[in-house]
Amino acid sequence: MVRRNRTKERARSGSSPAPVDAPDGPAGPRSGALRRPPSGVRWVTDVEGARVLAAHLLTPGRPWPVVAISVAAGHDAPYVDLDGLLEEVSGLAEVVVLPTGDASWAFSAVMPPSTQVYGGAARVYPVDHEWVGLPRRSKLRFAYSDADARRLHDHLTHDTLTAALSAGLLGTSHDPDAPRVEGTVRSILGPRAFVTLDDDSLASIAEELTVPGVCLARLLVVGQRVAGTLDRESRRLDVRGALLVPDGATRPGEDTHLGGYAVGQVVLADVTAVAPATVHLRLVPGLEVAVPRDDVTGNPADELTDLFTVGEVVLARVVATAPWRLRLDDVDDSDSDDAPVPAPSLLDGGPPWLVLPDLSRPTPPRSLPVLPSLRLPGLPTDAGPAEEVPTELLAEAPAEVLTGETSAPEPGLAEPGSSAEGGLRRRTPLDLIANAPRRDTPAAPTRGALRDMSLALEVSRTRARTLEADLAAANAEVGLLRAAAQATAVELGGLRLRAAELDRDLAEALTRAENFRTRYRKADLSRQQLKKAEKAASHAGAAPDDGAVFLDPVEQFRFEVRLAWVRRVPAAEKASKPLAPYTLGDRFLPSLTAIEGVSRAKVVDVVVEVLTGDAEHIAGRELHPLRVNEGGSSPALVREDGATCWRASLQSKRASARRLHYWKRGEHIELSRVVLHDDVEP
């Protein structure tokens, strides 16, 4: 049945696909809020959405794989059938479509090198992050036209199911309520097996969801009984729990189902990896044995990469089992004593998971049609086969010789029963040439010759039609390749333009950054100079003629505060930093006169900082409320009128450092006392 591509139908009708809402990012709700991925397709068409998608892919803890499919430039839908793909990966992965354009550029800019997707290609991002450093863990699947839709669909389905298996999205670990069912295998079609369950419903077994790297033909046979957990929505049957070697945890000899391999037996193994000096053999999934070159060949110059290919099934002899050791140099496949032990079945009732290839039926090479056998005239049927005649001589031989038709012997032609010596003589090719008709007197072709010529002509015509069809297919493929090359050239031109724009943006950004650095250095230099000037003015104190200019001590102190404010606060900031309204407590001036170890000018400067609010932003002042007791959680000390007592540091990192106590109520401040560090009275 032909599957409709509803996405392309919507695109051709002028309606763009509606994106699937995802409130917490491209994956929808956070992990834990949903047990399954979003069921629809998410279209990412803006720059911000592309950046969010990239951040989602690069953030650890993503609960399911993401299938990212790009739309080729100039197209409004991807090459793959989205509806058909959703049917395959439903509940196992999230499907995202990314049109080529600003969104794809933004996505590529955030993603690590060689992990992007654009231009009609697609890839599956697993939940683990190995693909960030090893992009081949997330294979890029290319597509250049609608003709690649089926191939792209199969690749993405395979990659998604493999990633879902690794993510633990199948079986009871994912759905504890999944029912356990039994059934019978009815058919095996490539990477899918179809099972009739005991309740007459249907289910399928996916090759990717069984044993990685093992095809279904090595696991199942038609008519085999199987059992597993059923995903009721997708109708996938998970048989991993019935594997006799689950995840490679059980080794041969440790389980009675596997038959047990003994030392000295010849067993089957397949090649999983090969290097010049080592070949890795797999006895069962999960159990690999490294065999060095010395146990394979006696020639140290041999490279094992020339002797083995990955996936090849070979014979090996068990040398030890703890740990496992194999050798191949003493196995003779022609010796009946070295007949291999049958490989174990990975599922109960299944076939051996490994078998030797059948070399008795080599694939016949392509050749020309076989011509009729050559029979020389006049020879009895039991005379044996005629001697081989060179091709150049057969070209001159009459049709009767080639077709087996005979005619009366001509005069001068020796009969088989006589010769010059009176004995028997077999006719030779020279005899055929000598008695062949002359070119100027051609012999009339017989009925058999005409029949054979007609057959040969039909064969030639069939061959010509086949070649014409092959030529047409080749021309079509060349056309597709040229179109793909043109599309690639256009896309490459766009990439170059984008690269030039990015280079210009980078140059401008570097120039702006250098300007900002220059301005910062100038501002910092001005700040340092101003700080030095303020420090010098602070150390200089009052001018010599700024001494006692008032007889009243309160007025004198107020004059000193006003003068310090005028000198310390720049003209541009005086309007924003006025002196707050304040009064002097009865004990303030006596405590200022009696205290030693701190200058009066220092106290005046700190009072200015308190009144202008600068003390709140100076860490050295250690400004904090005075508390009722020394407890860290005790409340601040508050008078009956609601004023709170505050404490500011006049000195730090000195013995008996001096402190300033003052009361604050709203904007009004009352200076209380100048005290030592250990004096905690208001």
Secondary structure as GFF3:
##gff-version 3
##sequence-region A 1 682
A	DSSP	alpha_helix	6	12	.	.	.	ID=ss1
A	DSSP	beta_strand	41	43	.	.	.	ID=ss2
A	DSSP	alpha_helix	47	58	.	.	.	ID=ss3
A	DSSP	beta_strand	66	71	.	.	.	ID=ss4
A	DSSP	alpha_helix	82	89	.	.	.	ID=ss5
A	DSSP	beta_strand	94	99	.	.	.	ID=ss6
A	DSSP	alpha_helix	102	110	.	.	.	ID=ss7
A	DSSP	beta_strand	122	125	.	.	.	ID=ss8
A	DSSP	alpha_helix	130	133	.	.	.	ID=ss9
A	DSSP	three_ten_helix	135	137	.	.	.	ID=ss10
A	DSSP	three_ten_helix	146	148	.	.	.	ID=ss11
A	DSSP	alpha_helix	149	166	.	.	.	ID=ss12
A	DSSP	beta_strand	180	189	.	.	.	ID=ss13
A	DSSP	beta_strand	192	197	.	.	.	ID=ss14
A	DSSP	beta_strand	202	206	.	.	.	ID=ss15
A	DSSP	three_ten_helix	207	209	.	.	.	ID=ss16
A	DSSP	three_ten_helix	216	218	.	.	.	ID=ss17
A	DSSP	beta_strand	225	231	.	.	.	ID=ss18
A	DSSP	beta_strand	236	238	.	.	.	ID=ss19
A	DSSP	three_ten_helix	240	242	.	.	.	ID=ss20
A	DSSP	three_ten_helix	246	248	.	.	.	ID=ss21
A	DSSP	three_ten_helix	256	258	.	.	.	ID=ss22
A	DSSP	beta_strand	266	274	.	.	.	ID=ss23
A	DSSP	beta_strand	278	284	.	.	.	ID=ss24
A	DSSP	beta_strand	287	292	.	.	.	ID=ss25
A	DSSP	three_ten_helix	293	295	.	.	.	ID=ss26
A	DSSP	three_ten_helix	304	306	.	.	.	ID=ss27
A	DSSP	beta_strand	313	321	.	.	.	ID=ss28
A	DSSP	beta_strand	324	327	.	.	.	ID=ss29
A	DSSP	three_ten_helix	336	338	.	.	.	ID=ss30
A	DSSP	alpha_helix	391	394	.	.	.	ID=ss31
A	DSSP	alpha_helix	399	403	.	.	.	ID=ss32
A	DSSP	alpha_helix	429	434	.	.	.	ID=ss33
A	DSSP	alpha_helix	447	540	.	.	.	ID=ss34
A	DSSP	three_ten_helix	544	546	.	.	.	ID=ss35
A	DSSP	alpha_helix	553	568	.	.	.	ID=ss36
A	DSSP	three_ten_helix	571	573	.	.	.	ID=ss37
A	DSSP	beta_strand	582	584	.	.	.	ID=ss38
A	DSSP	alpha_helix	588	594	.	.	.	ID=ss39
A	DSSP	alpha_helix	600	612	.	.	.	ID=ss40
A	DSSP	three_ten_helix	614	617	.	.	.	ID=ss41
A	DSSP	three_ten_helix	619	621	.	.	.	ID=ss42
A	DSSP	beta_strand	624	625	.	.	.	ID=ss43
A	DSSP	beta_strand	644	649	.	.	.	ID=ss44
A	DSSP	beta_strand	658	665	.	.	.	ID=ss45
A	DSSP	beta_strand	668	676	.	.	.	ID=ss46
###
